[in-house]
Amino acid sequence: MSTQLGAGGAEITIDQDNGCRIASLRYDGLELLRQGAHYGCFPMVPWCGRMADGQFRDGAAVRRLPVNHPPHAIHGLGRDLPWRTASVTDTGAAFYFDLADPWPHAGRVTQTFELSADALTITLGVETYQDSFPAQAGWHPWFNRTLTAGGAEAQIAFDPAWQEERGEDHLPTGRRIDPTPGPWDDCFGMPYGVDVTLTWPEELELKVAGSAEWVVVYDEQPEAVCVEPQSGPPNGLNTLPRLVTPVDPLEVSTTWTWRRLRSPHEGPFKLDA
């Protein structure tokens, strides 16, 4: 089952049966997301990125989860599950699923979408009414590297406060270093909120912002670039746990805004004022 939202020249398709991912984001006739069942933009919850050896410490217990990217567990459970529909309007929707085995704690995850003609806001929430537990939440969008045949490739601009040093196991070592040039499969700290700009020259500018304080940038594939806002770094359930409690749920949001850099009906390129 899929849900379509539209506003002005923007429309999104949400595939709630396939991890409640955004299967398509089109603006002014351009498809912004890589197509395919494993792509689009999927939520990462209740953890983000790689979790070392598929396990995390939960109080005195060590919890083990399926290793789906050996030797680690990756990207949470939400992307692999069907989500239930809570509400749908022409420009907004809300979905949820209940945490269950193999996750060791009861809880509920919600995801909401609010679309306008020039922006999309997505919010993830994790709540519990029983035991407290560590959790993370974020998103993994696959933005097309080019938007049109022969078009310019996406350019990434951001100013992180630090880069998480990446070890040979692709996990942060715990050291924070000065940001290095790409290509990247790396996590960066943005303590005042994620703020990244993607520009397809002469075509489109898209800004990824929000309340998350970490972002993973992945641009090592020719088809797409990924800008992943998340509430903590990879392996963060072990290194920087954030507890979800009955009185303190986890909530994180991201807003994407876009603008065309030229009209598809224009002749020579002219930069917007």
Backbone as numpy.savetxt, mean C-alpha at the origin, in Angstrom:
# Nx Ny Nz CAx CAy CAz Cx Cy Cz
-16.57 -11.12 -7.04 -17.42 -9.93 -7.04 -16.54 -8.69 -7.04
-16.94 -7.69 -7.80 -16.19 -6.45 -7.83 -17.14 -5.27 -7.67
-16.58 -4.16 -7.20 -17.33 -2.93 -6.97 -16.65 -1.81 -7.74
-17.44 -1.02 -8.44 -16.90 0.11 -9.19 -17.37 1.42 -8.57
-16.43 2.35 -8.42 -16.72 3.70 -7.97 -16.29 4.66 -9.05
-17.00 5.77 -9.19 -16.64 6.76 -10.19 -16.90 8.17 -9.73
-16.04 9.10 -10.16 -16.20 10.52 -9.85 -15.47 11.32 -10.91
-16.21 12.13 -11.66 -15.56 12.89 -12.73 -14.91 11.94 -13.72
-13.65 12.19 -14.04 -12.93 11.32 -14.96 -12.20 10.18 -14.30
-12.46 9.94 -13.00 -11.76 8.89 -12.26 -12.70 7.73 -11.97
-12.19 6.51 -12.06 -12.97 5.35 -11.67 -12.04 4.26 -11.14
-12.51 3.54 -10.13 -11.74 2.43 -9.58 -12.63 1.19 -9.55
-11.98 0.04 -9.67 -12.64 -1.25 -9.53 -11.99 -1.97 -8.36
-12.80 -2.35 -7.37 -12.33 -3.04 -6.18 -12.76 -4.49 -6.27
-11.81 -5.40 -6.18 -12.09 -6.85 -6.24 -12.07 -7.38 -4.81
-13.23 -7.36 -4.15 -13.25 -7.76 -2.75 -13.04 -9.25 -2.55
-13.26 -10.07 -3.58 -13.02 -11.50 -3.45 -11.54 -11.85 -3.58
-10.76 -10.95 -4.14 -9.33 -11.18 -4.33 -8.55 -10.21 -3.45
-8.76 -10.35 -2.13 -7.99 -9.55 -1.19 -8.38 -8.11 -1.09
-9.59 -7.76 -1.56 -10.07 -6.37 -1.51 -9.04 -5.42 -2.11
-8.48 -5.84 -3.24 -7.48 -5.00 -3.91 -8.15 -4.10 -4.93
-7.51 -2.98 -5.21 -7.93 -2.13 -6.33 -7.40 -2.79 -7.59
-8.31 -3.36 -8.37 -7.89 -4.04 -9.59 -7.60 -3.07 -10.72
-8.24 -1.89 -10.65 -8.05 -0.90 -11.71 -8.26 0.49 -11.14
-7.40 1.41 -11.56 -7.57 2.84 -11.28 -7.34 3.57 -12.59
-8.42 4.11 -13.12 -8.35 4.82 -14.40 -8.67 6.29 -14.17
-7.88 7.13 -14.84 -8.14 8.56 -14.79 -7.94 9.14 -16.18
-8.97 9.81 -16.67 -8.89 10.48 -17.97 -8.44 9.51 -19.06
-8.92 8.27 -18.97 -8.61 7.27 -19.98 -7.32 6.52 -19.77
-6.54 6.86 -18.73 -5.27 6.20 -18.47 -5.42 5.19 -17.34
-4.89 3.98 -17.53 -4.85 2.98 -16.46 -3.55 3.17 -15.69
-3.68 3.44 -14.38 -2.50 3.74 -13.58 -1.87 2.50 -12.95
-2.62 1.41 -12.81 -2.13 0.24 -12.08 -1.85 -0.92 -13.02
-0.79 -1.66 -12.69 -0.48 -2.87 -13.43 -1.62 -3.87 -13.28
-2.00 -4.47 -14.42 -3.13 -5.38 -14.42 -2.70 -6.81 -14.14
-3.62 -7.59 -13.55 -3.35 -8.99 -13.25 -3.80 -9.32 -11.84
-4.10 -10.60 -11.62 -4.69 -11.03 -10.35 -3.78 -10.78 -9.16
-2.45 -10.70 -9.39 -1.51 -10.52 -8.27 -1.08 -9.05 -8.12
-1.63 -8.15 -8.94 -1.12 -6.79 -8.97 -2.20 -5.80 -8.52
-2.42 -4.73 -9.27 -3.32 -3.69 -8.79 -2.73 -3.01 -7.57
-3.55 -2.87 -6.53 -3.09 -2.35 -5.23 -3.77 -3.16 -4.15
-2.96 -3.92 -3.38 -3.57 -4.76 -2.35 -3.17 -4.28 -0.95
-4.04 -4.54 0.04 -3.72 -4.17 1.42 -2.74 -5.16 2.02
-1.85 -4.65 2.86 -0.93 -5.48 3.64 -1.38 -5.40 5.10
-1.88 -6.49 5.62 -2.43 -6.50 6.98 -2.63 -7.95 7.41
-2.33 -8.35 8.63 -1.92 -7.56 9.80 -0.42 -7.36 9.94
0.36 -7.57 8.86 1.74 -7.12 8.86 2.11 -6.69 7.45
3.23 -5.97 7.33 3.65 -5.40 6.05 5.01 -5.96 5.66
5.18 -6.27 4.39 6.46 -6.73 3.90 6.84 -8.08 4.48
8.16 -8.29 4.62 8.66 -9.58 5.08 8.66 -9.67 6.60
8.26 -10.84 7.10 8.38 -11.17 8.51 9.40 -12.30 8.63
10.46 -12.08 9.43 11.60 -13.01 9.48 11.15 -14.42 9.85
11.45 -15.36 8.97 11.20 -16.79 9.20 9.74 -17.09 9.50
8.82 -16.18 9.16 7.41 -16.43 9.37 7.01 -16.50 10.82
7.71 -15.78 11.70 7.35 -15.84 13.12 7.56 -14.49 13.79
6.81 -14.28 14.88 6.97 -13.06 15.66 6.72 -13.37 17.12
7.31 -12.55 17.98 7.15 -12.72 19.42 5.91 -11.96 19.87
5.05 -12.66 20.60 3.77 -12.14 21.04 3.70 -12.35 22.55
4.22 -11.36 23.30 4.37 -11.56 24.74 5.41 -12.64 24.99
5.04 -13.65 25.75 5.97 -14.74 26.03 5.94 -15.82 24.96
4.99 -15.74 24.02 4.83 -16.79 23.00 5.53 -16.38 21.71
5.96 -17.37 20.95 6.46 -17.17 19.60 5.40 -17.70 18.64
4.85 -16.83 17.81 3.79 -17.21 16.88 4.39 -17.51 15.52
3.93 -18.58 14.91 4.44 -18.99 13.60 3.32 -18.92 12.57
3.66 -18.37 11.42 2.70 -18.18 10.35 3.22 -18.83 9.07
2.35 -19.12 8.11 2.80 -19.78 6.88 3.89 -18.99 6.17
4.94 -19.69 5.77 6.05 -19.08 5.03 5.68 -19.09 3.55
5.20 -17.96 3.06 4.73 -17.89 1.67 5.74 -17.25 0.73
6.90 -16.87 1.27 7.97 -16.30 0.45 9.28 -16.72 1.11
9.62 -18.01 0.99 10.74 -18.58 1.77 11.99 -17.72 1.69
12.64 -17.52 2.85 12.36 -18.14 4.15 11.41 -17.32 5.03
10.69 -16.36 4.44 9.90 -15.44 5.25 8.41 -15.56 4.92
7.60 -14.97 5.77 6.19 -14.69 5.46 6.12 -13.25 4.98
5.27 -12.98 3.98 5.30 -11.67 3.35 3.89 -11.11 3.14
3.75 -9.82 3.40 2.60 -9.00 2.98 1.29 -9.32 3.70
1.30 -10.04 4.80 0.08 -10.23 5.58 -0.84 -11.28 5.02
-2.07 -11.28 5.54 -3.08 -12.26 5.17 -4.23 -11.67 4.36
-4.46 -10.37 4.48 -5.64 -9.76 3.88 -5.70 -9.86 2.38
-4.56 -9.87 1.70 -4.56 -9.88 0.23 -5.01 -11.22 -0.33
-5.04 -12.26 0.50 -5.38 -13.60 0.03 -6.80 -14.02 0.39
-7.59 -13.14 1.02 -8.89 -13.51 1.54 -10.01 -12.74 0.84
-11.22 -13.32 0.79 -12.38 -12.52 0.40 -12.79 -11.61 1.55
-13.20 -10.39 1.22 -13.68 -9.43 2.21 -15.19 -9.27 2.04
-15.85 -8.92 3.13 -17.28 -8.69 3.10 -17.59 -7.21 2.87
-18.69 -6.95 2.19 -19.09 -5.58 1.90 -19.88 -5.01 3.07
-19.47 -3.85 3.54 -20.20 -3.15 4.60 -21.13 -2.09 4.02
-20.64 -1.34 3.03 -21.46 -0.28 2.42 -20.86 0.11 1.09
-21.72 0.59 0.18 -21.27 1.06 -1.14 -22.15 2.23 -1.56
-21.52 3.31 -2.02 -22.22 4.40 -2.70 -21.56 4.60 -4.06
-21.94 5.64 -4.77 -21.33 5.88 -6.08 -19.85 6.20 -5.96
-19.45 6.85 -4.85 -18.07 7.32 -4.72 -17.35 6.78 -3.50
-17.99 5.89 -2.74 -17.34 5.37 -1.54 -17.77 3.95 -1.25
-16.93 3.23 -0.51 -17.24 1.85 -0.15 -16.44 1.46 1.09
-16.96 0.47 1.82 -16.28 -0.06 3.00 -16.40 -1.57 2.99
-15.32 -2.24 3.40 -15.25 -3.70 3.41 -14.56 -4.15 4.70
-14.74 -5.43 5.06 -14.10 -5.93 6.28 -13.89 -7.42 6.19
-12.99 -7.94 7.03 -12.89 -9.37 7.29 -12.48 -9.56 8.74
-12.79 -10.72 9.26 -12.45 -11.05 10.64 -11.20 -11.90 10.68
-10.26 -11.49 11.52 -9.02 -12.23 11.67 -9.31 -13.62 12.25
-8.65 -14.63 11.69 -8.86 -16.02 12.12 -7.60 -16.80 11.77
-7.60 -18.09 12.13 -6.46 -18.96 11.87 -5.97 -18.77 10.42
-4.67 -18.61 10.19 -3.54 -18.86 11.09 -3.14 -17.68 11.99
-3.86 -16.56 11.92 -3.57 -15.46 12.85 -4.05 -15.88 14.23
-3.26 -15.67 15.28 -3.56 -16.24 16.59 -4.57 -15.46 17.43
-5.04 -14.31 16.95 -5.93 -13.49 17.76 -7.18 -13.12 16.97
-8.29 -12.96 17.69 -9.52 -12.47 17.08 -9.42 -10.95 16.89
-10.02 -10.48 15.81 -10.03 -9.06 15.54 -10.73 -8.80 14.23
-10.89 -7.55 13.90 -11.55 -7.18 12.64 -10.71 -6.15 11.91
-10.63 -6.33 10.59 -9.92 -5.41 9.71 -10.95 -4.75 8.79
-10.92 -3.44 8.67 -11.80 -2.71 7.77 -10.96 -1.91 6.77
-11.51 -1.72 5.59 -10.87 -0.89 4.57 -11.95 -0.05 3.90
-11.72 1.26 3.86 -12.68 2.16 3.23 -12.03 2.91 2.08
-12.85 3.27 1.12 -12.42 3.99 -0.08 -13.31 5.20 -0.28
-12.69 6.36 -0.54 -13.43 7.58 -0.85 -12.80 8.19 -2.10
-13.58 8.29 -3.16 -13.08 8.73 -4.46 -13.69 10.07 -4.84
-12.84 10.98 -5.33 -13.31 12.21 -5.96 -12.69 12.29 -7.35
-12.96 13.37 -8.05 -12.46 13.49 -9.42 -10.94 13.55 -9.48
-10.29 14.01 -8.41 -8.83 14.16 -8.46 -8.12 13.53 -7.28
-8.80 12.65 -6.51 -8.14 12.05 -5.36 -8.85 10.77 -4.92
-8.07 9.91 -4.29 -8.58 8.69 -3.67 -7.99 8.59 -2.27
-8.84 8.45 -1.26 -8.39 8.21 0.11 -8.79 6.81 0.52
-7.80 6.05 1.02 -8.02 4.69 1.49 -7.60 4.64 2.95
-8.41 3.98 3.77 -8.13 3.86 5.20 -8.23 2.40 5.61
-7.25 1.94 6.38 -7.27 0.60 6.97 -7.36 0.72 8.48
-8.19 -0.12 9.07 -8.29 -0.16 10.52 -8.20 -1.59 11.02
-7.53 -1.79 12.15 -7.44 -3.08 12.81 -7.90 -2.89 14.25
-8.89 -3.67 14.67 -9.43 -3.51 16.02 -9.62 -4.87 16.68
-9.64 -4.84 18.00 -9.89 -6.04 18.79 -10.78 -5.68 19.97
-11.62 -6.62 20.36 -12.40 -6.46 21.58 -12.01 -7.53 22.59
-10.91 -8.25 22.29 -10.44 -9.30 23.17 -8.97 -9.05 23.51
-8.08 -9.99 23.17 -6.67 -9.86 23.50 -6.01 -8.76 22.67
-5.03 -8.12 23.25 -4.19 -7.19 22.50 -3.19 -7.98 21.67
-2.75 -7.39 20.55 -1.76 -8.05 19.70 -1.05 -7.02 18.84
0.19 -7.32 18.41 0.89 -6.40 17.52 0.36 -6.53 16.10
0.34 -5.43 15.37 -0.15 -5.45 13.99 0.44 -4.29 13.21
0.40 -4.44 11.90 0.76 -3.38 10.96 -0.29 -3.34 9.87
-0.31 -2.23 9.12 -1.21 -2.11 7.99 -0.59 -1.17 6.96
-0.86 -1.45 5.70 -0.36 -0.61 4.62 -0.86 -1.11 3.28
-0.28 -0.57 2.22 -0.74 -0.89 0.86 0.45 -1.15 -0.05
0.18 -1.98 -1.06 1.20 -2.34 -2.05 0.65 -2.06 -3.44
0.71 -0.80 -3.89 0.27 -0.50 -5.26 1.36 -0.78 -6.28
0.96 -1.34 -7.40 1.84 -1.54 -8.56 1.45 -0.51 -9.61
2.16 0.61 -9.66 1.88 1.64 -10.65 2.60 1.30 -11.96
1.88 1.42 -13.06 2.50 1.15 -14.36 3.71 2.06 -14.57
4.80 1.47 -15.04 6.00 2.28 -15.29 5.76 3.27 -16.42
5.01 2.85 -17.44 4.59 3.77 -18.49 3.08 3.71 -18.61
2.47 4.82 -18.96 1.01 4.90 -19.04 0.49 4.75 -20.45
1.33 5.02 -21.43 0.92 4.91 -22.83 2.05 4.28 -23.62
1.72 3.70 -24.76 2.74 3.10 -25.62 3.74 4.16 -26.04
5.02 3.92 -25.73 6.06 4.88 -26.07 6.15 6.06 -25.13
5.33 6.07 -24.06 5.36 7.17 -23.12 6.58 7.14 -22.22
6.83 8.26 -21.55 7.98 8.35 -20.65 7.75 7.50 -19.40
8.85 7.02 -18.81 8.76 6.21 -17.61 8.53 7.09 -16.38
7.89 6.48 -15.39 7.60 7.19 -14.14 8.88 7.61 -13.44
8.88 8.80 -12.90 9.97 9.32 -12.09 9.49 9.44 -10.65
10.34 9.04 -9.70 9.99 9.02 -8.29 10.73 10.14 -7.58
10.00 10.96 -6.81 10.63 12.04 -6.04 10.12 11.98 -4.60
11.05 11.95 -3.65 10.68 11.99 -2.24 11.91 12.37 -1.44
11.68 12.77 -0.19 12.76 13.27 0.66 12.66 12.61 2.03
13.06 11.34 2.14 12.94 10.63 3.42 13.95 11.12 4.43
13.62 10.91 5.71 14.54 11.27 6.79 15.66 10.26 6.91
15.39 9.01 6.57 16.41 7.97 6.64 15.99 6.79 5.77
16.92 5.91 5.55 16.68 4.63 4.89 17.00 3.52 5.88
16.15 2.51 5.94 16.44 1.33 6.76 17.48 0.49 6.02
18.64 0.32 6.62 19.67 -0.50 5.98 19.11 -1.91 5.75
19.31 -2.42 4.54 18.78 -3.72 4.18 19.89 -4.76 4.20
19.64 -5.87 4.92 20.61 -6.95 4.99 20.50 -7.89 3.81
21.38 -8.88 3.76 21.35 -9.85 2.67 20.06 -10.66 2.65
19.38 -10.74 3.80 18.10 -11.45 3.87 16.92 -10.57 3.49
17.20 -9.35 3.00 16.19 -8.37 2.59 15.40 -7.80 3.76
15.85 -8.00 4.97 15.22 -7.43 6.15 16.03 -6.25 6.66
15.40 -5.26 7.26 16.16 -4.18 7.87 17.11 -4.70 8.95
18.31 -4.16 8.97 19.30 -4.60 9.96 19.09 -3.94 11.31
18.31 -2.86 11.35 18.16 -2.07 12.57 18.94 -0.77 12.52
19.84 -0.63 11.51 20.58 0.62 11.34 19.82 1.54 10.39
19.84 2.84 10.71 19.27 3.84 9.82 20.42 4.57 9.13
20.34 4.65 7.81 21.42 5.22 7.01 20.87 6.36 6.16
21.80 7.15 5.61 21.39 8.18 4.66 20.81 7.51 3.42
19.76 8.09 2.83 19.15 7.48 1.65 20.16 7.33 0.52
20.09 6.18 -0.16 20.99 5.87 -1.26 20.23 5.98 -2.58
20.96 6.15 -3.71 20.28 6.20 -5.01 19.65 4.84 -5.34
18.60 4.87 -6.18 17.97 3.64 -6.64 18.81 2.95 -7.70
18.32 1.82 -8.22 17.00 1.23 -7.95 16.89 0.69 -6.53
15.62 0.58 -6.07 15.37 0.25 -4.67 14.46 -0.97 -4.52
14.70 -1.68 -3.46 13.71 -2.54 -2.81 13.93 -2.29 -1.32
13.59 -1.06 -0.89 14.06 -0.55 0.40 12.95 0.19 1.12
13.12 0.27 2.44 12.18 0.97 3.30 12.80 2.28 3.77
11.98 3.33 3.78 12.43 4.66 4.16 11.52 5.21 5.26
12.11 5.99 6.16 11.36 6.64 7.22 10.92 8.03 6.81
9.64 8.32 7.01 9.09 9.66 6.75 8.23 10.00 7.97
8.86 10.43 9.07 8.15 10.56 10.35 7.04 11.60 10.37
6.99 12.47 9.38 5.92 13.46 9.33 4.83 13.06 8.35
4.87 11.81 7.91 3.87 11.30 6.98 4.47 11.06 5.61
4.03 9.97 4.97 4.53 9.64 3.64 4.17 10.74 2.66
5.13 11.09 1.80 4.94 12.14 0.80 5.85 11.81 -0.37
5.29 11.18 -1.40 6.06 10.73 -2.57 5.31 11.19 -3.82
6.07 11.68 -4.80 5.47 12.11 -6.07 5.96 11.23 -7.20
5.02 10.70 -7.96 5.32 9.98 -9.20 4.94 10.89 -10.36
5.86 11.04 -11.31 5.60 11.87 -12.48 5.89 11.08 -13.74
4.89 11.01 -14.61 5.07 10.50 -15.96 5.17 11.74 -16.84
6.37 12.15 -17.25 6.55 13.44 -17.92 5.58 13.63 -19.09
5.01 14.82 -19.15 4.06 15.25 -20.17 2.74 14.51 -20.12
2.54 13.67 -19.07 1.29 12.92 -19.00 0.54 13.12 -17.67
1.17 12.73 -16.55 0.42 12.70 -15.30 1.37 12.88 -14.12
0.87 13.56 -13.09 1.54 13.62 -11.79 0.61 13.01 -10.75
1.18 12.15 -9.91 0.41 11.51 -8.84 1.19 11.63 -7.55
0.53 12.12 -6.49 1.16 12.25 -5.18 0.57 11.20 -4.23
1.45 10.47 -3.55 1.07 9.49 -2.54 1.42 10.09 -1.19
0.41 10.36 -0.36 0.63 10.97 0.95 -0.19 10.20 1.98
-0.06 10.60 3.26 -0.89 9.98 4.27 -0.22 9.91 5.62
-0.90 9.20 6.54 -0.47 9.17 7.93 0.61 8.15 8.21
0.85 7.21 7.31 1.91 6.23 7.53 3.26 6.93 7.62
4.16 6.34 8.41 5.47 6.97 8.63 6.62 6.19 7.98
6.29 5.13 7.27 7.30 4.39 6.51 6.77 4.17 5.10
7.68 4.08 4.15 7.30 3.75 2.78 8.37 2.84 2.20
7.93 1.77 1.56 8.83 0.92 0.79 8.71 1.31 -0.66
9.85 1.53 -1.31 9.89 1.84 -2.74 10.56 0.68 -3.45
9.87 0.15 -4.45 10.38 -1.00 -5.21 10.27 -0.66 -6.70
11.41 -0.58 -7.36 11.40 -0.23 -8.78 12.40 -1.08 -9.57
12.50 -2.36 -9.21 13.46 -3.25 -9.84 12.85 -4.09 -10.96
11.58 -3.87 -11.28 10.95 -4.57 -12.40 10.66 -3.60 -13.53
10.72 -4.06 -14.77 10.51 -3.14 -15.89 9.06 -2.71 -16.08
8.10 -3.47 -15.53 6.70 -3.19 -15.82 6.08 -2.16 -14.90
6.60 -2.03 -13.67 5.89 -1.23 -12.69 6.84 -0.67 -11.65
6.35 0.32 -10.90 7.04 0.84 -9.72 6.06 0.80 -8.56
6.57 0.52 -7.37 5.72 0.38 -6.19 6.11 1.41 -5.15
5.12 2.09 -4.61 5.30 3.05 -3.53 4.33 2.62 -2.44
4.84 2.06 -1.34 4.04 1.30 -0.39 4.00 1.99 0.98
2.97 2.79 1.25 2.85 3.39 2.59 2.51 2.31 3.62
3.16 2.34 4.77 2.87 1.33 5.78 3.15 1.88 7.17
2.49 1.28 8.16 2.53 1.80 9.52 3.80 1.43 10.27
4.62 0.57 9.71 5.88 0.18 10.32 6.79 -0.43 9.28
8.05 -0.67 9.61 8.99 -1.23 8.65 8.79 -2.73 8.47
9.35 -3.32 7.42 9.34 -4.77 7.31 9.92 -5.42 8.57
9.34 -6.55 8.93 9.70 -7.28 10.15 9.39 -6.49 11.41
8.52 -5.50 11.28 8.25 -4.62 12.40 7.51 -5.27 13.56
6.80 -6.38 13.32 6.16 -7.06 14.45 7.20 -7.54 15.43
8.42 -7.78 14.94 9.52 -8.21 15.81 10.37 -7.06 16.32
10.56 -6.04 15.49 11.52 -5.01 15.84 10.89 -3.73 16.38
9.64 -3.46 16.01 8.98 -2.21 16.42 7.49 -2.47 16.58
7.11 -3.36 17.51 5.70 -3.75 17.59 4.80 -2.61 18.04
3.64 -2.53 17.40 2.62 -1.55 17.76 1.39 -2.36 18.18
1.01 -2.27 19.45 -0.08 -3.09 19.96 -1.44 -2.51 19.58
-2.32 -3.39 19.13 -3.73 -3.08 18.97 -4.43 -3.56 20.23
-5.13 -2.66 20.89 -5.81 -3.00 22.14 -7.29 -2.66 22.00
-8.13 -3.13 22.93 -9.56 -2.80 22.85 -9.83 -1.31 22.88
-8.94 -0.51 23.44 -9.17 0.94 23.51 -8.28 1.72 22.54
-7.42 1.03 21.81 -6.48 1.71 20.92 -6.32 0.92 19.63
-7.28 1.02 18.72 -7.15 0.33 17.43 -6.06 0.97 16.58
-5.62 0.25 15.58 -4.66 0.76 14.60 -5.43 1.31 13.41
-5.10 2.54 13.00 -5.72 3.12 11.81 -4.66 3.86 11.02
-4.65 3.66 9.72 -3.70 4.34 8.85 -4.43 4.67 7.55
-4.08 5.80 6.96 -4.74 6.20 5.73 -3.72 6.72 4.73
-4.10 6.65 3.46 -3.28 7.21 2.39 -4.20 7.93 1.41
-3.74 9.05 0.90 -4.48 9.80 -0.10 -3.61 9.97 -1.33
-4.15 9.58 -2.46 -3.48 9.76 -3.75 -4.20 10.89 -4.49
-3.45 11.87 -4.95 -4.02 12.94 -5.75 -3.31 12.96 -7.10
-4.02 13.36 -8.13 -3.45 13.31 -9.48 -3.89 14.51 -10.30
-3.10 14.79 -11.33 -3.46 15.81 -12.30 -2.79 15.49 -13.62
-3.49 15.76 -14.71 -2.90 15.61 -16.03 -1.91 16.74 -16.27
-0.80 16.41 -16.93 0.17 17.43 -17.30 -0.06 17.95 -18.70
-0.95 17.30 -19.41 -1.43 17.85 -20.68 -2.76 17.19 -20.99
-3.55 17.86 -21.78 -4.81 17.29 -22.23 -4.56 16.30 -23.35
-5.28 15.17 -23.38 -5.08 14.23 -24.48 -5.49 14.82 -25.83
-6.18 15.97 -25.81 -6.60 16.61 -27.07 -5.65 17.70 -27.50
-4.64 18.01 -26.68 -3.70 19.07 -27.04 -2.72 18.57 -28.08
-2.16 19.51 -28.79 -1.08 19.19 -29.70 0.25 19.26 -28.94
1.04 20.32 -29.14 2.31 20.44 -28.42 2.11 20.44 -26.92
3.06 19.87 -26.22 2.98 19.78 -24.76 3.01 21.17 -24.15
2.14 21.36 -23.14 2.10 22.63 -22.41 1.88 22.30 -20.95
2.85 22.66 -20.10 2.78 22.39 -18.67 1.70 23.23 -18.04
0.87 22.58 -17.16 -0.15 23.31 -16.44 0.49 24.41 -15.57
-0.21 25.51 -15.42 0.27 26.58 -14.52 0.08 26.15 -13.09
